[in-house]
Amino acid sequence: MDSWLNRRAACLALTSLFALPTNLAGGARAAVSVNPRDDPFSLGVASGMPRPDSVVLWTRLAPRPYEPLGGLPEVPISVRWELAENESFSAPLRSGEVKALPEHAHSVHVDVRGLPADRRFFYRFIMGKGAAAAVSPIGRTRTAPAVDAAVGRLRLALASCQHYEHGSYVAHRDMAAQDLDFVLFVGDYIYESSNPRYLLRPHEGPEPTTLAAYRARHATYKLDPDLRASHAAHPWILTWDDHEVVNDYAANRVRGDDGQDPRLFLQRRAAAYKAYFEHMPVSPRMAPRGPNMRIHDRYAWGQLADLWTLDCRQYRSAQACADGRAGGRLVGTCNEMLDASRSVLGREQNQWLQQGLVQSKRSWKLLGQGSQMSEATLPSPLGRRIQSDGWDGYPVARQQLLRTLADAQLRGVLSLGGDVHRHVAANLRAVAGEGKSPVLASEFVCSSISSRSLPDAAMALLRNANPDMVHARSDERGYALVDITPDLATCDFRATPFPARSDATLYSQARFVAHVKEAGVEAA
């Protein structure tokens, strides 16, 4: 593993000055010149969405990432891709040529189909021809096992929340060196916001609101070498949370827009979704249409596991108990919070998920979603205080989902979340906090890659007030390494102190297991 990473790091793209014929809309041909000091693959390579017969390959041509269109002209550019079973590419398995289109910032999304199941591959991109060609770094990827295969293990990294300004991406460096089937990233890939109090390295500019600004923000994150290494080492499966657009947004509402036309925010959401699509290894069929983009999906890992990636932002009801104002707050319970029509997932996604859960015959049912599902309320002299943006702020929606698990007597349900910037192992009970109430599902939540978290005093209150959180620590950054076998799910909470320094290493903070036949978590 380490030797491959060292060779990959040493194999930087060698870029020369060249003229590349490009087909224009009118059939004319133009020359695209790249300065020999610039690397058109500066943002790296990535793969994602592993299926039994397909995988998506991604790159974006951007020799000067902070310039409009990455410093390239507004014309389509031909890019060759290669997929092989050996790193030398001596016998390519598949190859082809695609157009990197200016309307998608010259990003490339190749949905390679017809591949053998449960195989590992190497891939790369080439821009130009002959001695003038620029060759991308080499990435590794894999296909999923056949849907009917008896699979002995699934190993994934669960990650979330990587505020660039708050620390280094040493967690991604650790992830890149692991033997993984895929990375499951559950939201806050970029941060639109800034906080001078925790500034270790600055964003490239102010808070983005336009397409050009969101593209620049994604470029800042992709230019981090540890994040690029993590993408190159493993395929990724992704969903989003709020900071990909703006903090605490809910459907077409956002804090500060009270009384304004929701269409104004949807213009910003459209820009953010488009930039997200342009920079992620997702299928070209997922390209957004205006402010709408379907990201929720379902993956099968042989007969071992079904994985649902959930969208907890695009369709949700606005946060409750805020006198009509949008955005999350620490609040008490109000009548609005108990309204049965309020939803995190929206009606259609919720029905899709519940039907899939009931119909699934696989051993494990994994819910990849953006937050902590178990209760995490705070005591106060005025009663329990609730963070209205989390699942606690949507108690009826959570209860409806748990009722589905209970009514169908489902086993092996495991929620995999992020967002809250703490490592958590928890039980999901029919009645939260009641020791005699049956445990219906298990939960692992990863800490943040770099984003700051609650102070120790607040975390101690949370632990003491919420007995279903068997383990909870917010003082360290990292990710969760999850091993799933037919009988057992083991979670290794990888961690390093906040802030994550560039020379830091990660250690095992704690290990917990969940059993497929009996819901609940326990120390390993």
C-alpha positions in Angstrom: 0.0 0.0 0.0 2.7 2.5 1.1 4.9 1.7 -1.9 2.0 2.4 -4.3 1.3 5.8 -2.6 5.0 6.7 -2.8 5.1 5.8 -6.5 1.9 7.7 -7.1 3.1 10.8 -5.3 6.3 10.7 -7.4 4.4 10.3 -10.7 3.5 14.0 -11.1 2.1 15.1 -14.4 4.8 16.2 -16.8 3.2 19.0 -18.8 4.7 20.5 -22.0 3.6 23.3 -24.3 1.4 21.8 -26.9 -1.4 22.6 -29.4 -4.5 20.4 -29.1 -7.0 20.3 -31.9 -10.5 20.9 -30.5 -13.9 20.5 -32.2 -16.0 23.7 -31.9 -19.7 23.9 -32.3 -19.4 25.1 -35.9 -16.9 22.4 -36.8 -13.9 24.6 -36.8 -10.7 23.6 -35.0 -8.8 25.7 -32.5 -5.5 25.3 -30.6 -5.5 25.1 -26.8 -2.1 26.0 -25.4 -1.0 25.1 -21.9 2.0 26.7 -20.2 4.7 24.1 -19.5 4.8 25.3 -15.9 1.0 24.6 -15.4 -0.5 21.2 -14.7 -4.0 20.7 -16.3 -4.6 18.0 -13.6 -3.8 20.2 -10.7 -7.1 19.2 -8.9 -6.2 15.5 -9.1 -8.3 12.5 -10.1 -11.1 10.6 -8.3 -13.5 7.8 -8.8 -16.9 6.9 -7.3 -20.2 5.2 -7.3 -18.8 1.6 -7.5 -21.4 -0.8 -8.9 -20.9 -4.5 -9.8 -20.4 -3.6 -13.4 -19.4 0.1 -13.4 -17.5 2.9 -11.8 -17.3 6.7 -12.4 -13.9 8.3 -13.2 -13.4 12.1 -12.6 -11.0 14.9 -13.2 -11.2 18.5 -14.0 -8.8 20.3 -16.4 -7.6 23.4 -14.5 -4.0 24.5 -15.1 -4.8 27.7 -13.2 -7.6 26.8 -10.9 -8.5 30.3 -9.6 -8.9 31.8 -13.1 -12.2 31.6 -15.0 -12.6 28.1 -16.4 -9.3 27.1 -14.8 -7.4 29.2 -17.2 -8.7 27.4 -20.3 -10.6 28.8 -23.2 -14.3 28.4 -23.6 -14.1 25.5 -26.0 -14.5 21.7 -25.6 -11.2 19.9 -25.0 -10.6 16.2 -25.8 -9.4 14.1 -22.9 -8.4 10.4 -23.1 -9.0 8.0 -20.2 -7.5 4.6 -19.6 -8.5 1.8 -17.2 -6.2 -1.1 -16.5 -5.7 -4.0 -14.1 -2.0 -3.1 -13.6 -0.3 0.1 -12.7 2.0 0.1 -15.7 -1.1 0.2 -18.1 0.8 -2.3 -20.3 -2.6 -4.0 -21.1 -5.4 -1.4 -20.8 -8.7 -3.0 -20.1 -10.8 -0.1 -21.3 -10.1 3.3 -22.8 -11.9 6.1 -24.5 -12.0 9.8 -25.3 -14.5 12.4 -23.9 -15.0 16.1 -24.3 -14.3 18.3 -21.3 -17.0 20.9 -21.8 -16.6 24.6 -20.8 -20.2 24.7 -19.5 -19.1 22.2 -16.8 -15.8 24.0 -16.1 -14.0 21.3 -18.2 -14.8 18.6 -15.7 -14.8 15.0 -16.8 -17.3 12.4 -15.6 -16.8 9.0 -17.3 -19.3 6.3 -16.4 -17.3 3.2 -17.3 -19.8 0.3 -17.8 -19.5 -3.4 -18.6 -16.7 -4.1 -16.1 -16.2 -7.4 -14.2 -17.5 -7.4 -10.6 -15.4 -7.3 -7.5 -12.2 -6.2 -9.3 -9.6 -3.5 -8.6 -8.3 -1.2 -11.3 -5.9 1.6 -12.1 -6.9 4.6 -14.1 -5.5 7.9 -15.6 -6.3 10.7 -17.9 -4.3 12.1 -20.8 -4.6 15.6 -22.4 -2.8 16.1 -25.7 -0.8 13.7 -27.8 2.7 12.3 -28.1 5.6 14.1 -26.4 3.3 17.1 -25.7 0.8 15.1 -23.7 0.0 15.8 -20.1 -0.7 12.7 -18.0 -2.7 12.8 -14.8 -1.7 11.1 -11.6 -2.7 7.4 -11.4 -5.8 6.6 -9.4 -7.0 3.2 -8.0 -10.6 2.1 -8.0 -12.8 -1.0 -7.8 -16.2 -2.4 -8.7 -18.6 -3.8 -6.2 -19.2 -7.5 -5.8 -22.0 -9.1 -7.8 -25.4 -8.5 -6.2 -25.8 -12.2 -5.4 -22.3 -12.8 -4.2 -21.6 -14.2 -0.7 -19.3 -11.4 0.6 -17.2 -11.9 3.7 -16.2 -8.3 4.4 -16.9 -4.6 3.5 -14.4 -2.1 4.8 -15.2 1.6 4.5 -14.0 4.9 5.9 -16.8 7.2 7.2 -15.9 10.9 6.9 -17.5 14.3 7.2 -16.9 18.0 7.8 -13.5 19.2 6.5 -13.3 23.0 7.2 -10.2 23.9 5.3 -9.4 26.8 7.6 -9.5 24.8 10.9 -6.7 22.3 10.3 -4.7 20.0 8.1 -6.2 16.9 6.3 -4.0 14.3 8.1 -7.2 12.2 8.4 -7.2 11.9 4.6 -3.5 11.0 4.7 -4.4 8.1 7.1 -7.3 7.1 5.0 -5.3 7.0 1.8 -2.9 4.4 3.4 -5.8 2.1 4.5 -7.0 -1.0 2.7 -10.6 0.2 1.9 -13.4 -0.8 -0.4 -14.6 2.8 -0.5 -14.8 6.1 1.4 -18.3 7.1 2.5 -18.4 10.9 2.8 -21.6 12.2 4.4 -21.4 15.9 4.0 -19.7 19.3 4.4 -17.1 18.7 1.8 -16.5 22.4 1.6 -17.3 25.2 4.0 -18.8 28.4 2.6 -18.1 30.2 5.9 -15.1 31.4 7.8 -14.1 31.9 11.4 -11.1 34.1 12.2 -10.8 32.6 15.7 -9.8 29.2 14.3 -8.0 30.3 11.2 -4.9 28.1 10.5 -4.9 28.5 6.7 -7.2 30.9 4.8 -9.8 30.3 2.2 -9.1 31.9 -1.2 -11.8 34.5 -0.8 -15.0 35.7 0.9 -18.1 33.5 1.3 -19.2 32.2 -2.1 -22.6 33.0 -3.6 -21.9 32.7 -7.3 -20.9 29.8 -9.5 -17.4 31.2 -10.1 -16.9 31.7 -6.3 -18.1 28.1 -5.5 -15.8 26.8 -8.2 -12.9 28.6 -6.6 -13.8 27.3 -3.1 -13.9 23.7 -4.4 -10.5 24.3 -6.1 -9.0 25.4 -2.7 -10.1 22.1 -1.1 -9.0 19.9 -4.1 -5.6 21.5 -4.1 -4.8 20.0 -0.7 -2.4 17.0 -1.4 -3.8 14.8 1.3 -7.4 15.1 0.0 -6.2 14.4 -3.5 -4.3 11.3 -2.3 -7.5 10.0 -0.5 -9.5 10.4 -3.7 -6.8 8.8 -5.8 -6.5 5.8 -3.5 -10.2 4.8 -3.2 -13.5 5.2 -4.8 -15.9 7.5 -3.0 -19.6 7.4 -2.3 -21.0 10.8 -1.4 -23.9 12.7 -0.1 -24.0 16.3 1.1 -25.1 18.3 4.1 -25.5 22.1 4.4 -22.1 23.8 4.0 -21.8 22.7 0.4 -24.3 25.6 -0.1 -24.8 27.6 3.2 -25.1 26.7 6.9 -28.4 25.2 8.0 -30.3 25.7 4.8 -33.5 23.7 4.5 -35.0 23.2 1.0 -35.5 26.8 -0.2 -35.0 28.5 3.1 -31.8 29.8 4.8 -31.0 31.9 7.9 -31.3 35.6 7.1 -33.7 35.3 4.2 -36.8 35.9 6.3 -39.5 37.6 4.2 -37.4 37.4 1.0 -38.4 35.7 -2.2 -37.1 32.0 -1.9 -36.1 32.2 -5.6 -33.2 34.4 -4.6 -31.8 31.6 -2.5 -32.5 29.0 -5.1 -30.3 30.9 -7.5 -27.4 30.5 -5.0 -28.3 26.8 -4.5 -28.2 26.2 -8.2 -24.7 27.7 -8.4 -23.5 25.6 -5.4 -25.0 22.3 -6.7 -23.5 22.9 -10.1 -20.0 23.5 -8.7 -20.5 20.4 -6.5 -21.3 18.3 -9.5 -18.3 19.6 -11.4 -15.9 18.6 -8.7 -17.2 15.2 -7.5 -16.9 11.7 -8.9 -20.6 11.2 -9.7 -22.4 10.0 -12.8 -22.8 12.5 -15.6 -26.5 11.6 -15.4 -26.6 13.4 -12.0 -25.9 16.9 -13.5 -28.2 19.3 -11.7 -31.1 21.0 -13.4 -31.2 24.5 -12.0 -31.5 24.3 -8.2 -32.4 20.6 -8.3 -30.0 17.6 -8.1 -30.9 14.1 -7.0 -28.0 12.7 -4.9 -29.8 10.1 -2.7 -29.1 6.6 -4.0 -28.8 2.9 -3.1 -25.8 0.6 -3.4 -25.6 -3.1 -2.9 -22.4 -4.9 -1.6 -23.1 -8.5 -2.6 -25.5 -10.2 -0.2 -23.7 -8.5 2.7 -25.1 -5.0 2.7 -27.4 -2.4 1.2 -26.4 1.2 1.6 -28.7 4.1 1.2 -27.1 7.6 0.8 -29.7 10.1 2.0 -30.2 13.8 1.2 -31.2 15.5 4.4 -31.2 19.1 3.0 -32.9 19.5 -0.4 -36.3 18.4 0.7 -36.5 19.0 4.4 -39.0 21.2 6.3 -37.7 24.4 7.8 -36.4 24.3 11.3 -39.1 24.6 14.0 -39.7 26.9 17.0 -38.0 29.9 15.5 -41.0 32.2 15.0 -40.9 31.7 11.3 -37.2 32.3 11.0 -35.0 29.9 9.1 -31.9 28.2 10.4 -31.0 26.0 13.3 -31.1 27.2 16.9 -30.9 25.8 20.5 -34.6 25.8 21.4 -37.2 24.1 23.6 -40.0 21.9 22.3 -42.9 23.7 20.6 -46.1 22.6 19.0 -44.6 23.1 15.5 -41.8 20.6 16.3 -44.4 17.9 16.9 -46.2 18.5 13.6 -46.4 15.1 11.9 -46.1 16.6 8.4 -42.5 17.9 9.1 -39.8 15.9 7.4 -36.0 15.6 7.1 -36.1 13.6 3.8 -39.3 14.8 2.1 -42.2 12.6 1.3 -40.9 10.8 -1.9 -37.4 10.1 -0.5 -38.9 8.9 2.8 -41.2 6.5 1.0 -38.4 5.3 -1.2 -36.2 4.6 1.8 -38.8 2.9 3.9 -39.9 0.6 1.0 -36.3 -0.3 0.3 -35.6 -1.1 4.0 -38.6 -3.4 4.2 -37.8 -5.2 1.0 -34.1 -5.6 1.6 -32.9 -9.2 2.1 -29.2 -8.3 2.7 -27.7 -8.9 6.1 -26.9 -5.2 6.8 -29.0 -2.1 6.1 -26.7 0.9 6.2 -28.0 4.5 6.3 -25.4 7.0 5.1 -26.8 10.4 6.2 -25.6 13.8 7.3 -26.1 13.9 11.0 -26.5 12.1 14.4 -29.8 10.3 14.6 -29.8 9.4 18.2 -30.9 11.9 20.8 -28.4 14.6 21.9 -30.4 17.2 23.9 -29.1 19.4 26.6 -30.7 19.9 30.1 -31.5 23.4 31.3 -33.6 25.0 34.0 -36.2 25.6 31.4 -36.3 21.9 30.3 -34.5 20.1 27.5 -32.8 22.2 24.9 -32.8 20.9 21.4 -30.6 21.7 18.4 -33.4 22.3 15.9 -31.3 21.6 12.8 -30.5 18.0 13.8 -32.8 14.9 13.9 -33.8 16.0 17.5 -35.6 18.9 15.8 -37.7 16.5 13.7 -38.8 14.0 16.4 -41.9 12.7 14.6 -40.0 12.0 11.4 -37.4 10.1 13.3 -40.0 8.2 15.2 -41.8 7.2 11.9 -38.5 5.8 10.6 -37.9 3.8 13.7 -41.4 2.5 13.7 -40.8 1.2 10.2 -37.8 -0.8 11.6 -39.9 -2.1 14.5 -43.0 -3.0 12.5 -40.9 -4.9 9.9 -38.7 -6.5 12.6 -35.6 -5.5 10.7 -32.2 -6.6 11.8 -28.8 -5.2 10.9 -29.8 -1.6 10.6 -26.8 0.7 11.1 -26.9 4.5 10.8 -23.7 6.1 9.6 -23.6 9.8 10.2 -21.5 12.9 10.5 -22.0 16.7 10.9 -21.8 17.0 14.7 -18.0 16.9 14.9 -17.7 14.1 17.5 -17.1 10.4 17.5 -20.3 8.7 18.7 -21.4 5.1 19.2 -25.1 5.0 20.1 -28.2 3.0 20.4 -31.4 4.0 18.6 -34.3 3.1 20.9 -38.0 3.1 20.3 -38.2 5.6 23.2 -34.9 7.6 23.5 -33.2 7.4 26.8 -35.5 4.7 28.3 -33.3 1.8 29.3 -36.2 -0.7 29.0 -37.2 0.5 25.6 -36.1 -1.9 22.8 -33.0 -0.9 20.8 -34.1 -0.9 17.1 -30.8 0.1 15.3 -27.2 0.9 16.0 -25.3 4.1 15.1 -21.8 5.2 14.4 -21.1 8.9 13.9 -17.7 10.1 12.7 -15.9 13.2 14.1 -14.9 15.9 11.7 -11.9 15.8 9.4 -10.8 19.2 10.7 -13.8 21.3 11.8 -13.9 22.6 15.4 -16.4 21.2 17.9 -18.1 21.7 21.3 -16.1 22.7 24.3 -15.5 19.9 26.9 -18.0 21.3 29.4 -20.9 21.1 26.8 -19.8 17.6 25.7 -19.8 16.4 29.3 -23.4 17.7 29.7 -24.4 15.9 26.5 -22.9 12.6 27.6 -24.5 12.7 31.0 -27.9 13.7 29.7 -28.1 11.2 26.8 -27.5 7.6 28.0 -28.1 6.2 24.5 -24.7 7.7 23.5 -22.5 4.9 24.7 -19.4 6.7 23.5 -19.1 10.4 22.6 -15.9 12.6 22.3 -15.7 16.0 20.6 -12.1 17.0 21.5 -10.5 15.1 18.6 -10.7 15.2 14.8 -10.6 12.2 12.5 -12.8 9.6 10.8 -14.4 6.2 11.5 -12.9 3.0 10.0 -15.8 0.6 9.7 -15.5 -3.2 9.1 -18.6 -5.1 8.3 -18.9 -8.9 8.2 -22.0 -11.0 8.0 -22.3 -11.1 11.8 -20.5 -8.0 13.1 -19.9 -4.3 12.3 -16.7 -3.0 14.0 -16.0 0.7 14.2 -12.5 2.0 14.9 -12.7 5.8 15.7 -9.4 7.2 14.3 -8.5 10.5 15.9 -6.0 13.3 16.5 -6.3 16.3 18.8 -7.8 19.6 17.6 -6.5 21.4 15.7 -5.2 18.7 13.3 -1.6 19.7 12.6 0.2 18.8 9.4 2.7 16.6 11.2 0.1 14.8 13.3 -0.7 11.1 13.2 -4.0 9.4 14.1 -4.6 6.7 16.7 -7.4 4.5 17.7 -9.6 6.5 20.1 -12.0 3.7 20.8 -13.5 0.6 19.1 -17.1 -0.5 19.2 -19.1 -3.3 17.6 -22.7 -3.8 16.6 -24.2 -7.3 16.1 -26.4 -8.0 13.1 -28.9 -10.2 15.1 -29.3 -7.9 18.0 -29.3 -4.1 17.7 -27.1 -2.0 19.9 -23.4 -1.0 20.3 -20.8 -2.2 22.8 -17.1 -1.7 23.4 -14.9 -4.1 21.3 
